[in-house]
Amino acid sequence: MFDNKRSFNVASPEGSVSLVEIEEHHGAVILRIGDSFHIELDQESVFDIVDALTMVANNVDSHYGEF
């Protein structure tokens, strides 16, 4: 059986940890972060988010520790 759900923990720079769950359901991608955030996205929107996260994350090292 194909498992279309992924779960993992993410951490903030301050050290708080949140559970992330991502799954496909009837053509939509459902994203849950922690207990209070839930969004259903179409495929194009998912790729827009992935692209934006990748672009921003590529610049994190150059600004790490400037806070």
N, C-alpha and C positions, 0 to 999 in steps of 0.2 A: 504494500500500500504506500502511495506517495504521501509524504508529510510536507504540507505546504505552509507550515508554521515555523518561524524562527524566534527564539527567545534568547536574550543576552542582557547583561548588566552594563550600564554606562556610568561613568563617574564625572562629576564636575571638578573644576580646578580646586574647589574648596574641600572636596572629598565626599560629598553626598552621592549616594548610589541610587539609581533608578532602574527598574526592570523595563526593557523594551521588548515588545512583541509585534511581529510583522507576519501577516498571513494574507493569502489570496482567497477571496470568497466570491464566486459568481462574477468574475471579471473585474472586481475591485480589489485594491490592496488596502488592508486595514492596518493602521499603525496605532499602537497604544504605547504611551510612555507614562510610567507610574500609574497611580490610581485615578488620576483626574484628566488625562489627555487622551482623546480618541478621535481619529479622523479616518474617513474612507476616501480613497483617491482613485482616479482613473490612471491608466498606465502612463500616459503622457505627463501627468502631474508628478508621478513617482520619479520619472527620469529627470524632470526639472529640479526636484528636490535633491536627488543624488548629484547632479551636475553642480548645483549651487554649494552643497556641502563639501564636495571635492575641491572646488575652487577656493573656498574660504579656508578649509583645513590645510591646503598647501601653503598658506601664508601664516599659519599659527606659529611655527618655529621662530620666525623673524620677530614676533612680538611677544613671545613667551617671557613672562617675568617683568613686563613693563608696567604692571598695575600698581 
